[in-house]
Structure formats: C-alpha cells, structure tokens
Amino acid sequence: MKSDTDMTTDSGETATDPATAHLKHDIEQTRADMSGTIAALETRLSPSEVRDKVGVELQHVEDRIRVVVGEQLAEAKTLVQASWCKPRTSYVAK
C-alpha cells in the first residue's frame, strides 16, 4: 500500500517527499548509533573485562587492608610495649 507521501515516477520508482527521506535518514543514523552503543556495552560487560576490573579493584582493597592492619598492629605493639615498661605498683590489701 502506498502512503500519501509516496509518489511514483515515470520510471516506476517510488519517490518520497523530503520530510520522509529526512526521517528515514534519522532512523538509519539512530540505528547505527545504537549498534555502536550496544557493541561498546558488550565489550565493557564481557566476562574477561569484568574479571579484569574486579581483579584490579580487589587488589586495591587488599592493599588498603594490609596498610590499615599494619598500622593497627604497630599501634597495638607500641601500647603493649609501653604497658610492659611501666613500673608496676603493688597494692597490698590491708
């Protein structure tokens, strides 16, 4: 079925008005853009890419935990050593 905007030329081809041609062009451009976006998402969400990113983040977390635990252990060691070095006072019950 022909639309109101389609016209048949003398050679039998269908010509469309400029507005329809512009819409068709915009649709094709949108499809191409969406295809590119989908391809980029597929790449970013591929199992190997996700595994690599998670691995990097996990390494950062592990490194930070090591630093914090090291700091806490050093502080605890200092406190224990300080308590051992204090003179002891004996309390004698009367």
Backbone as XML, in Angstrom:
<?xml version="1.0"?>
<chain id="A" units="angstrom">
  <residue number="1" name="MET">
    <atom name="N" x="0.841" y="-1.175" z="0.000"/>
    <atom name="CA" x="0.000" y="0.000" z="0.000"/>
    <atom name="C" x="0.882" y="1.232" z="0.000"/>
  </residue>
  <residue number="2" name="LYS">
    <atom name="N" x="0.560" y="2.159" z="-0.877"/>
    <atom name="CA" x="1.320" y="3.384" z="-0.974"/>
    <atom name="C" x="0.825" y="4.374" z="0.061"/>
  </residue>
  <residue number="3" name="SER">
    <atom name="N" x="1.787" y="5.122" z="0.652"/>
    <atom name="CA" x="1.371" y="6.170" z="1.584"/>
    <atom name="C" x="1.083" y="7.432" z="0.795"/>
  </residue>
  <residue number="4" name="ASP">
    <atom name="N" x="0.518" y="8.407" z="1.496"/>
    <atom name="CA" x="0.200" y="9.675" z="0.843"/>
    <atom name="C" x="1.463" y="10.434" z="0.439"/>
  </residue>
  <residue number="5" name="THR">
    <atom name="N" x="2.594" y="10.117" z="1.075"/>
    <atom name="CA" x="3.815" y="10.859" z="0.775"/>
    <atom name="C" x="4.608" y="10.230" z="-0.360"/>
  </residue>
  <residue number="6" name="ASP">
    <atom name="N" x="4.271" y="8.990" z="-0.754"/>
    <atom name="CA" x="4.983" y="8.321" z="-1.836"/>
    <atom name="C" x="4.386" y="8.731" z="-3.178"/>
  </residue>
  <residue number="7" name="MET">
    <atom name="N" x="5.266" y="8.929" z="-4.133"/>
    <atom name="CA" x="4.811" y="9.240" z="-5.489"/>
    <atom name="C" x="5.586" y="8.340" z="-6.446"/>
  </residue>
  <residue number="8" name="THR">
    <atom name="N" x="4.901" y="7.879" z="-7.480"/>
    <atom name="CA" x="5.555" y="7.025" z="-8.463"/>
    <atom name="C" x="6.075" y="7.891" z="-9.592"/>
  </residue>
  <residue number="9" name="THR">
    <atom name="N" x="7.337" y="7.683" z="-9.935"/>
    <atom name="CA" x="7.936" y="8.451" z="-11.026"/>
    <atom name="C" x="7.615" y="7.748" z="-12.343"/>
  </residue>
  <residue number="10" name="ASP">
    <atom name="N" x="7.999" y="8.371" z="-13.456"/>
    <atom name="CA" x="7.767" y="7.796" z="-14.766"/>
    <atom name="C" x="8.488" y="6.458" z="-14.935"/>
  </residue>
  <residue number="11" name="SER">
    <atom name="N" x="9.598" y="6.259" z="-14.236"/>
    <atom name="CA" x="10.356" y="5.012" z="-14.386"/>
    <atom name="C" x="9.815" y="3.915" z="-13.465"/>
  </residue>
  <residue number="12" name="GLY">
    <atom name="N" x="8.798" y="4.210" z="-12.702"/>
    <atom name="CA" x="8.188" y="3.209" z="-11.837"/>
    <atom name="C" x="8.795" y="3.163" z="-10.445"/>
  </residue>
  <residue number="13" name="GLU">
    <atom name="N" x="9.784" y="4.010" z="-10.147"/>
    <atom name="CA" x="10.365" y="4.043" z="-8.814"/>
    <atom name="C" x="9.520" y="4.913" z="-7.907"/>
  </residue>
  <residue number="14" name="THR">
    <atom name="N" x="9.577" y="4.598" z="-6.625"/>
    <atom name="CA" x="8.818" y="5.388" z="-5.663"/>
    <atom name="C" x="9.724" y="6.481" z="-5.131"/>
  </residue>
  <residue number="15" name="ALA">
    <atom name="N" x="9.222" y="7.713" z="-5.207"/>
    <atom name="CA" x="9.963" y="8.852" z="-4.655"/>
    <atom name="C" x="9.230" y="9.306" z="-3.406"/>
  </residue>
  <residue number="16" name="THR">
    <atom name="N" x="9.972" y="9.710" z="-2.422"/>
    <atom name="CA" x="9.346" y="10.183" z="-1.187"/>
    <atom name="C" x="9.604" y="11.663" z="-1.046"/>
  </residue>
  <residue number="17" name="ASP">
    <atom name="N" x="8.751" y="12.289" z="-0.242"/>
    <atom name="CA" x="8.964" y="13.721" z="-0.048"/>
    <atom name="C" x="10.171" y="13.940" z="0.858"/>
  </residue>
  <residue number="18" name="PRO">
    <atom name="N" x="10.708" y="15.131" z="0.898"/>
    <atom name="CA" x="11.919" y="15.407" z="1.678"/>
    <atom name="C" x="11.763" y="15.117" z="3.175"/>
  </residue>
  <residue number="19" name="ALA">
    <atom name="N" x="10.589" y="15.360" z="3.740"/>
    <atom name="CA" x="10.386" y="15.109" z="5.169"/>
    <atom name="C" x="10.504" y="13.622" z="5.474"/>
  </residue>
  <residue number="20" name="THR">
    <atom name="N" x="9.929" y="12.781" z="4.635"/>
    <atom name="CA" x="10.010" y="11.328" z="4.837"/>
    <atom name="C" x="11.444" y="10.854" z="4.651"/>
  </residue>
  <residue number="21" name="ALA">
    <atom name="N" x="12.118" y="11.372" z="3.645"/>
    <atom name="CA" x="13.505" y="10.998" z="3.414"/>
    <atom name="C" x="14.365" y="11.389" z="4.615"/>
  </residue>
  <residue number="22" name="HIS">
    <atom name="N" x="14.091" y="12.554" z="5.179"/>
    <atom name="CA" x="14.841" y="13.006" z="6.352"/>
    <atom name="C" x="14.582" y="12.084" z="7.548"/>
  </residue>
  <residue number="23" name="LEU">
    <atom name="N" x="13.336" y="11.697" z="7.755"/>
    <atom name="CA" x="13.002" y="10.777" z="8.845"/>
    <atom name="C" x="13.686" y="9.427" z="8.658"/>
  </residue>
  <residue number="24" name="LYS">
    <atom name="N" x="13.678" y="8.934" z="7.421"/>
    <atom name="CA" x="14.345" y="7.657" z="7.154"/>
    <atom name="C" x="15.839" y="7.752" z="7.437"/>
  </residue>
  <residue number="25" name="HIS">
    <atom name="N" x="16.422" y="8.857" z="7.046"/>
    <atom name="CA" x="17.849" y="9.065" z="7.317"/>
    <atom name="C" x="18.108" y="9.101" z="8.826"/>
  </residue>
  <residue number="26" name="ASP">
    <atom name="N" x="17.275" y="9.826" z="9.568"/>
    <atom name="CA" x="17.421" y="9.909" z="11.023"/>
    <atom name="C" x="17.283" y="8.529" z="11.676"/>
  </residue>
  <residue number="27" name="ILE">
    <atom name="N" x="16.351" y="7.727" z="11.184"/>
    <atom name="CA" x="16.155" y="6.378" z="11.724"/>
    <atom name="C" x="17.403" y="5.536" z="11.483"/>
  </residue>
  <residue number="28" name="GLU">
    <atom name="N" x="17.943" y="5.601" z="10.287"/>
    <atom name="CA" x="19.150" y="4.845" z="9.971"/>
    <atom name="C" x="20.327" y="5.309" z="10.822"/>
  </residue>
  <residue number="29" name="GLN">
    <atom name="N" x="20.436" y="6.609" z="11.026"/>
    <atom name="CA" x="21.514" y="7.148" z="11.858"/>
    <atom name="C" x="21.352" y="6.670" z="13.307"/>
  </residue>
  <residue number="30" name="THR">
    <atom name="N" x="20.132" y="6.668" z="13.802"/>
    <atom name="CA" x="19.863" y="6.193" z="15.162"/>
    <atom name="C" x="20.210" y="4.716" z="15.285"/>
  </residue>
  <residue number="31" name="ARG">
    <atom name="N" x="19.849" y="3.933" z="14.297"/>
    <atom name="CA" x="20.191" y="2.506" z="14.311"/>
    <atom name="C" x="21.710" y="2.314" z="14.355"/>
  </residue>
  <residue number="32" name="ALA">
    <atom name="N" x="22.421" y="3.072" z="13.568"/>
    <atom name="CA" x="23.880" y="2.958" z="13.546"/>
    <atom name="C" x="24.470" y="3.360" z="14.896"/>
  </residue>
  <residue number="33" name="ASP">
    <atom name="N" x="23.960" y="4.447" z="15.461"/>
    <atom name="CA" x="24.435" y="4.887" z="16.777"/>
    <atom name="C" x="24.154" y="3.832" z="17.840"/>
  </residue>
  <residue number="34" name="MET">
    <atom name="N" x="22.966" y="3.261" z="17.815"/>
    <atom name="CA" x="22.597" y="2.239" z="18.793"/>
    <atom name="C" x="23.454" y="0.989" z="18.632"/>
  </residue>
  <residue number="35" name="SER">
    <atom name="N" x="23.763" y="0.642" z="17.407"/>
    <atom name="CA" x="24.631" y="-0.515" z="17.169"/>
    <atom name="C" x="26.003" y="-0.289" z="17.783"/>
  </residue>
  <residue number="36" name="GLY">
    <atom name="N" x="26.521" y="0.916" z="17.630"/>
    <atom name="CA" x="27.810" y="1.251" z="18.235"/>
    <atom name="C" x="27.753" y="1.208" z="19.753"/>
  </residue>
  <residue number="37" name="THR">
    <atom name="N" x="26.668" y="1.717" z="20.309"/>
    <atom name="CA" x="26.499" y="1.707" z="21.763"/>
    <atom name="C" x="26.404" y="0.281" z="22.286"/>
  </residue>
  <residue number="38" name="ILE">
    <atom name="N" x="25.638" y="-0.536" z="21.612"/>
    <atom name="CA" x="25.485" y="-1.939" z="22.029"/>
    <atom name="C" x="26.817" y="-2.668" z="21.940"/>
  </residue>
  <residue number="39" name="ALA">
    <atom name="N" x="27.558" y="-2.417" z="20.899"/>
    <atom name="CA" x="28.875" y="-3.060" z="20.762"/>
    <atom name="C" x="29.806" y="-2.627" z="21.894"/>
  </residue>
  <residue number="40" name="ALA">
    <atom name="N" x="29.772" y="-1.350" z="22.241"/>
    <atom name="CA" x="30.615" y="-0.860" z="23.342"/>
    <atom name="C" x="30.196" y="-1.492" z="24.665"/>
  </residue>
  <residue number="41" name="LEU">
    <atom name="N" x="28.897" y="-1.615" z="24.895"/>
    <atom name="CA" x="28.417" y="-2.259" z="26.118"/>
    <atom name="C" x="28.818" y="-3.730" z="26.169"/>
  </residue>
  <residue number="42" name="GLU">
    <atom name="N" x="28.722" y="-4.405" z="25.049"/>
    <atom name="CA" x="29.128" y="-5.813" z="25.004"/>
    <atom name="C" x="30.595" y="-5.963" z="25.376"/>
  </residue>
  <residue number="43" name="THR">
    <atom name="N" x="31.415" y="-5.039" z="24.899"/>
    <atom name="CA" x="32.840" y="-5.087" z="25.209"/>
    <atom name="C" x="33.072" y="-4.818" z="26.692"/>
  </residue>
  <residue number="44" name="ARG">
    <atom name="N" x="32.432" y="-3.772" z="27.214"/>
    <atom name="CA" x="32.636" y="-3.407" z="28.619"/>
    <atom name="C" x="32.092" y="-4.453" z="29.576"/>
  </residue>
  <residue number="45" name="LEU">
    <atom name="N" x="31.078" y="-5.187" z="29.154"/>
    <atom name="CA" x="30.453" y="-6.171" z="30.034"/>
    <atom name="C" x="30.887" y="-7.597" z="29.726"/>
  </residue>
  <residue number="46" name="SER">
    <atom name="N" x="31.889" y="-7.744" z="28.894"/>
    <atom name="CA" x="32.361" y="-9.094" z="28.588"/>
    <atom name="C" x="32.957" y="-9.707" z="29.856"/>
  </residue>
  <residue number="47" name="PRO">
    <atom name="N" x="32.837" y="-11.021" z="30.016"/>
    <atom name="CA" x="33.359" y="-11.664" z="31.225"/>
    <atom name="C" x="34.829" y="-11.352" z="31.498"/>
  </residue>
  <residue number="48" name="SER">
    <atom name="N" x="35.648" y="-11.326" z="30.469"/>
    <atom name="CA" x="37.073" y="-11.057" z="30.698"/>
    <atom name="C" x="37.295" y="-9.621" z="31.170"/>
  </residue>
  <residue number="49" name="GLU">
    <atom name="N" x="36.557" y="-8.679" z="30.614"/>
    <atom name="CA" x="36.691" y="-7.273" z="31.015"/>
    <atom name="C" x="36.225" y="-7.082" z="32.456"/>
  </residue>
  <residue number="50" name="VAL">
    <atom name="N" x="35.090" y="-7.685" z="32.803"/>
    <atom name="CA" x="34.576" y="-7.584" z="34.177"/>
    <atom name="C" x="35.559" y="-8.235" z="35.148"/>
  </residue>
  <residue number="51" name="ARG">
    <atom name="N" x="36.079" y="-9.403" z="34.785"/>
    <atom name="CA" x="37.044" y="-10.105" z="35.645"/>
    <atom name="C" x="38.272" y="-9.231" z="35.880"/>
  </residue>
  <residue number="52" name="ASP">
    <atom name="N" x="38.783" y="-8.609" z="34.834"/>
    <atom name="CA" x="39.963" y="-7.760" z="34.965"/>
    <atom name="C" x="39.698" y="-6.564" z="35.876"/>
  </residue>
  <residue number="53" name="LYS">
    <atom name="N" x="38.551" y="-5.909" z="35.694"/>
    <atom name="CA" x="38.223" y="-4.744" z="36.522"/>
    <atom name="C" x="38.025" y="-5.145" z="37.981"/>
  </residue>
  <residue number="54" name="VAL">
    <atom name="N" x="37.347" y="-6.258" z="38.202"/>
    <atom name="CA" x="37.135" y="-6.726" z="39.569"/>
    <atom name="C" x="38.473" y="-7.097" z="40.201"/>
  </residue>
  <residue number="55" name="GLY">
    <atom name="N" x="39.356" y="-7.714" z="39.426"/>
    <atom name="CA" x="40.683" y="-8.068" z="39.932"/>
    <atom name="C" x="41.467" y="-6.850" z="40.369"/>
  </residue>
  <residue number="56" name="VAL">
    <atom name="N" x="41.421" y="-5.795" z="39.583"/>
    <atom name="CA" x="42.134" y="-4.560" z="39.919"/>
    <atom name="C" x="41.556" y="-3.951" z="41.192"/>
  </residue>
  <residue number="57" name="GLU">
    <atom name="N" x="40.236" y="-3.878" z="41.269"/>
    <atom name="CA" x="39.593" y="-3.317" z="42.463"/>
    <atom name="C" x="39.899" y="-4.157" z="43.691"/>
  </residue>
  <residue number="58" name="LEU">
    <atom name="N" x="39.871" y="-5.462" z="43.546"/>
    <atom name="CA" x="40.173" y="-6.358" z="44.659"/>
    <atom name="C" x="41.601" y="-6.139" z="45.140"/>
  </residue>
  <residue number="59" name="GLN">
    <atom name="N" x="42.530" y="-5.950" z="44.229"/>
    <atom name="CA" x="43.921" y="-5.702" z="44.611"/>
    <atom name="C" x="44.038" y="-4.405" z="45.398"/>
  </residue>
  <residue number="60" name="HIS">
    <atom name="N" x="43.302" y="-3.357" z="44.977"/>
    <atom name="CA" x="43.318" y="-2.092" z="45.715"/>
    <atom name="C" x="42.792" y="-2.286" z="47.138"/>
  </residue>
  <residue number="61" name="VAL">
    <atom name="N" x="41.709" y="-3.045" z="47.276"/>
    <atom name="CA" x="41.129" y="-3.298" z="48.589"/>
    <atom name="C" x="42.116" y="-4.087" z="49.452"/>
  </residue>
  <residue number="62" name="GLU">
    <atom name="N" x="42.712" y="-5.123" z="48.891"/>
    <atom name="CA" x="43.688" y="-5.918" z="49.645"/>
    <atom name="C" x="44.858" y="-5.055" z="50.108"/>
  </residue>
  <residue number="63" name="ASP">
    <atom name="N" x="45.361" y="-4.195" z="49.226"/>
    <atom name="CA" x="46.482" y="-3.324" z="49.588"/>
    <atom name="C" x="46.097" y="-2.387" z="50.728"/>
  </residue>
  <residue number="64" name="ARG">
    <atom name="N" x="44.917" y="-1.831" z="50.646"/>
    <atom name="CA" x="44.454" y="-0.907" z="51.693"/>
    <atom name="C" x="44.271" y="-1.645" z="53.015"/>
  </residue>
  <residue number="65" name="ILE">
    <atom name="N" x="43.736" y="-2.844" z="52.977"/>
    <atom name="CA" x="43.560" y="-3.640" z="54.195"/>
    <atom name="C" x="44.922" y="-3.932" z="54.821"/>
  </residue>
  <residue number="66" name="ARG">
    <atom name="N" x="45.893" y="-4.282" z="54.014"/>
    <atom name="CA" x="47.240" y="-4.553" z="54.534"/>
    <atom name="C" x="47.815" y="-3.327" z="55.238"/>
  </residue>
  <residue number="67" name="VAL">
    <atom name="N" x="47.634" y="-2.156" z="54.650"/>
    <atom name="CA" x="48.145" y="-0.917" z="55.247"/>
    <atom name="C" x="47.443" y="-0.655" z="56.584"/>
  </residue>
  <residue number="68" name="VAL">
    <atom name="N" x="46.134" y="-0.736" z="56.599"/>
    <atom name="CA" x="45.373" y="-0.450" z="57.822"/>
    <atom name="C" x="45.712" y="-1.462" z="58.908"/>
  </residue>
  <residue number="69" name="VAL">
    <atom name="N" x="45.738" y="-2.739" z="58.575"/>
    <atom name="CA" x="46.062" y="-3.769" z="59.568"/>
    <atom name="C" x="47.488" y="-3.573" z="60.075"/>
  </residue>
  <residue number="70" name="GLY">
    <atom name="N" x="48.402" y="-3.243" z="59.190"/>
    <atom name="CA" x="49.787" y="-2.973" z="59.607"/>
    <atom name="C" x="49.857" y="-1.819" z="60.588"/>
  </residue>
  <residue number="71" name="GLU">
    <atom name="N" x="49.130" y="-0.741" z="60.294"/>
    <atom name="CA" x="49.103" y="0.410" z="61.197"/>
    <atom name="C" x="48.513" y="0.034" z="62.551"/>
  </residue>
  <residue number="72" name="GLN">
    <atom name="N" x="47.430" y="-0.721" z="62.530"/>
    <atom name="CA" x="46.784" y="-1.133" z="63.777"/>
    <atom name="C" x="47.698" y="-2.053" z="64.594"/>
  </residue>
  <residue number="73" name="LEU">
    <atom name="N" x="48.399" y="-2.976" z="63.934"/>
    <atom name="CA" x="49.319" y="-3.866" z="64.644"/>
    <atom name="C" x="50.484" y="-3.081" z="65.245"/>
  </residue>
  <residue number="74" name="ALA">
    <atom name="N" x="51.005" y="-2.118" z="64.515"/>
    <atom name="CA" x="52.101" y="-1.298" z="65.035"/>
    <atom name="C" x="51.640" y="-0.521" z="66.270"/>
  </residue>
  <residue number="75" name="GLU">
    <atom name="N" x="50.440" y="0.032" z="66.218"/>
    <atom name="CA" x="49.901" y="0.768" z="67.365"/>
    <atom name="C" x="49.691" y="-0.165" z="68.554"/>
  </residue>
  <residue number="76" name="ALA">
    <atom name="N" x="49.169" y="-1.354" z="68.312"/>
    <atom name="CA" x="48.956" y="-2.322" z="69.389"/>
    <atom name="C" x="50.289" y="-2.739" z="69.994"/>
  </residue>
  <residue number="77" name="LYS">
    <atom name="N" x="51.278" y="-2.953" z="69.176"/>
    <atom name="CA" x="52.609" y="-3.340" z="69.658"/>
    <atom name="C" x="53.180" y="-2.239" z="70.540"/>
  </residue>
  <residue number="78" name="THR">
    <atom name="N" x="53.043" y="-1.012" z="70.124"/>
    <atom name="CA" x="53.533" y="0.116" z="70.908"/>
    <atom name="C" x="52.833" y="0.180" z="72.259"/>
  </residue>
  <residue number="79" name="LEU">
    <atom name="N" x="51.538" y="-0.007" z="72.265"/>
    <atom name="CA" x="50.783" y="0.033" z="73.516"/>
    <atom name="C" x="51.189" y="-1.113" z="74.449"/>
  </residue>
  <residue number="80" name="VAL">
    <atom name="N" x="51.384" y="-2.294" z="73.904"/>
    <atom name="CA" x="51.793" y="-3.439" z="74.721"/>
    <atom name="C" x="53.188" y="-3.194" z="75.297"/>
  </residue>
  <residue number="81" name="GLN">
    <atom name="N" x="54.100" y="-2.698" z="74.456"/>
    <atom name="CA" x="55.461" y="-2.433" z="74.938"/>
    <atom name="C" x="55.455" y="-1.354" z="76.015"/>
  </residue>
  <residue number="82" name="ALA">
    <atom name="N" x="54.626" y="-0.340" z="75.836"/>
    <atom name="CA" x="54.551" y="0.740" z="76.822"/>
    <atom name="C" x="54.005" y="0.211" z="78.142"/>
  </residue>
  <residue number="83" name="SER">
    <atom name="N" x="53.049" y="-0.695" z="78.091"/>
    <atom name="CA" x="52.487" y="-1.220" z="79.341"/>
    <atom name="C" x="53.484" y="-2.125" z="80.050"/>
  </residue>
  <residue number="84" name="TRP">
    <atom name="N" x="54.370" y="-2.760" z="79.343"/>
    <atom name="CA" x="55.378" y="-3.625" z="79.945"/>
    <atom name="C" x="56.505" y="-2.801" z="80.558"/>
  </residue>
  <residue number="85" name="CYS">
    <atom name="N" x="56.728" y="-1.642" z="80.032"/>
    <atom name="CA" x="57.831" y="-0.810" z="80.513"/>
    <atom name="C" x="57.442" y="0.029" z="81.734"/>
  </residue>
  <residue number="86" name="LYS">
    <atom name="N" x="56.166" y="0.174" z="82.016"/>
    <atom name="CA" x="55.724" y="0.964" z="83.156"/>
    <atom name="C" x="56.110" y="0.240" z="84.443"/>
  </residue>
  <residue number="87" name="PRO">
    <atom name="N" x="56.531" y="1.001" z="85.429"/>
    <atom name="CA" x="56.814" y="0.343" z="86.717"/>
    <atom name="C" x="55.516" y="-0.174" z="87.317"/>
  </residue>
  <residue number="88" name="ARG">
    <atom name="N" x="55.619" y="-1.322" z="87.886"/>
    <atom name="CA" x="54.440" y="-1.949" z="88.480"/>
    <atom name="C" x="54.332" y="-1.495" z="89.933"/>
  </residue>
  <residue number="89" name="THR">
    <atom name="N" x="53.134" y="-1.208" z="90.283"/>
    <atom name="CA" x="52.870" y="-0.824" z="91.652"/>
    <atom name="C" x="52.105" y="-1.964" z="92.302"/>
  </residue>
  <residue number="90" name="SER">
    <atom name="N" x="52.585" y="-2.391" z="93.414"/>
    <atom name="CA" x="51.899" y="-3.476" z="94.123"/>
    <atom name="C" x="50.948" y="-2.873" z="95.113"/>
  </residue>
  <residue number="91" name="TYR">
    <atom name="N" x="49.808" y="-3.370" z="95.116"/>
    <atom name="CA" x="48.826" y="-2.945" z="96.098"/>
    <atom name="C" x="48.696" y="-4.070" z="97.094"/>
  </residue>
  <residue number="92" name="VAL">
    <atom name="N" x="48.871" y="-3.721" z="98.334"/>
    <atom name="CA" x="48.773" y="-4.703" z="99.389"/>
    <atom name="C" x="47.453" y="-4.483" z="100.099"/>
  </residue>
  <residue number="93" name="ALA">
    <atom name="N" x="46.683" y="-5.526" z="100.178"/>
    <atom name="CA" x="45.394" y="-5.421" z="100.856"/>
    <atom name="C" x="45.639" y="-5.322" z="102.340"/>
  </residue>
  <residue number="94" name="LYS">
    <atom name="N" x="44.937" y="-4.462" z="103.017"/>
    <atom name="CA" x="45.086" y="-4.285" z="104.460"/>
    <atom name="C" x="43.984" y="-4.967" z="105.188"/>
  </residue>
</chain>
